[in-house]
Amino acid sequence: MKTVLVKCPYCGLKTEINVEELRDISSLVICDVMEGGCDRIFVADVSVAITASARKVEGEERRNND
């Protein structure tokens, strides 16, 4: 599980939400009035991106591939 911050689009309060799976999701969030928020409901769109790249290892090009 991962915790991310999302900012309320109405009042700007930052709220922590828990992301259970590594995938794109949308979830409803209530801006917490007890933390100084506006008590409005908004949608948090969570986008997950995973990237990979490959690099050469120095000296590996000279190795024989037989």
Buried (B, 14 or more C-beta within 10 A) or exposed (E): EEEEEBEBEEBEBEBEBEBEEEEEBEBEBEBBEEEEBBEEEBEBEBEEEEEEEEEEEEEEEEEEEE
